[in-house]
Amino acid sequence: MSKTVHRIIELISELKLSARQFDISIGTANGYILRMQKNNASVGSDVIERIVKEYPQVNLVWLITGKGEMFITEQESPKIRSAQEIESYIDNRLKSKWSDEKKALLDEILKEIEDSKK
């Protein structure tokens, strides 16, 4: 099973940075990541926190567990509707419901008229 430090090395490569540039970007000591890799050491939660703060596109679950994609995919944000659009939608639904009720009432009346003729 791959360790977090190995995924960080993979991330650095994907970001096309040197280990030194990456260390500087997240505010760790020069050579930190390479030392962790060499010693096959665990990376502290403070370093993981710095990574996701500096690189918010990185998938935290992937970084910690290796599951999923390296980067968070852009999700389509829900469309925000204006008050006018919402009112229009409600009005159309009500009109439709009233139409259905009127049709049902008309059918019922017509049936009663037919039954009374028999």
C-alpha positions in Angstrom: 0.0 0.0 0.0 1.3 3.4 -1.0 1.9 6.0 1.6 0.8 9.6 1.6 4.3 10.8 0.9 4.4 8.7 -2.3 1.1 10.4 -3.4 2.6 13.8 -2.6 5.6 12.9 -4.9 3.1 11.9 -7.6 1.2 15.2 -7.0 4.4 17.3 -7.3 5.2 15.6 -10.6 1.7 16.2 -11.9 1.9 19.9 -10.9 5.3 20.0 -12.7 7.1 21.4 -9.7 10.4 20.5 -8.1 10.3 19.1 -4.6 12.0 22.4 -3.4 9.3 24.5 -5.1 6.6 22.4 -3.5 8.2 22.7 -0.1 8.4 26.5 -0.4 4.8 26.7 -1.6 3.4 24.9 1.4 5.8 26.5 3.9 7.8 23.4 4.9 11.6 23.3 5.4 13.7 22.9 2.3 14.0 19.2 1.5 11.2 18.1 3.8 9.2 16.1 1.2 12.4 14.3 -0.1 13.5 13.5 3.4 10.0 12.0 4.2 10.2 10.0 1.0 13.8 8.8 1.6 12.9 7.7 5.2 9.5 6.3 4.0 8.1 8.4 6.8 4.6 9.5 7.5 3.5 13.0 6.7 1.9 15.0 9.5 -1.6 16.3 9.4 -0.3 19.9 9.5 1.5 19.3 6.2 -1.6 17.7 4.6 -3.6 20.7 5.8 -1.1 23.1 4.2 -1.2 21.1 0.9 -5.0 21.3 0.6 -5.0 24.9 1.6 -2.4 25.8 -1.0 -3.8 23.4 -3.7 -7.6 23.3 -3.1 -8.0 21.3 -6.4 -6.3 18.3 -4.7 -8.7 15.6 -3.6 -8.1 15.2 0.1 -9.5 11.6 0.1 -7.0 10.7 -2.6 -4.2 12.3 -0.8 -4.8 10.4 2.4 -6.1 7.1 1.2 -5.2 6.9 -2.5 -8.9 6.3 -3.4 -10.5 8.4 -6.2 -9.0 10.9 -8.5 -6.0 13.1 -7.7 -7.9 16.3 -8.4 -11.4 17.3 -7.6 -13.5 17.5 -10.7 -15.6 20.6 -11.3 -19.1 19.9 -10.4 -21.8 21.9 -12.0 -23.3 24.2 -9.5 -27.1 24.2 -9.2 -28.8 26.9 -11.2 -30.1 29.7 -9.0 -33.5 30.7 -10.1 -34.8 34.2 -9.7 -38.0 35.0 -7.7 -39.8 35.7 -10.9 -38.9 32.3 -12.4 -40.0 30.6 -9.2 -43.3 32.5 -9.2 -43.9 31.7 -12.9 -43.2 28.0 -12.3 -45.7 27.9 -9.3 -48.3 29.8 -11.3 -48.0 27.4 -14.2 -48.3 24.4 -11.9 -51.4 25.8 -10.2 -53.0 26.6 -13.6 -52.3 23.1 -14.7 -53.8 21.6 -11.5 -56.9 23.8 -11.8 -57.3 22.8 -15.4 -57.1 19.1 -14.5 -59.6 19.7 -11.7 -62.0 21.6 -14.0 -61.7 18.9 -16.6 -62.5 16.2 -14.0 -65.5 18.2 -12.7 -66.7 18.7 -16.3 -66.4 15.0 -17.0 -68.3 14.2 -13.8 -71.1 16.6 -14.7 -71.4 15.2 -18.2 -71.5 11.7 -16.8 -74.3 12.7 -14.4 -76.2 14.3 -17.3 -75.9 11.1 -19.4 -77.0 9.0 -16.5 -80.0 11.2 -15.9 -81.1 10.7 -19.6 -81.2 6.9 -19.2 
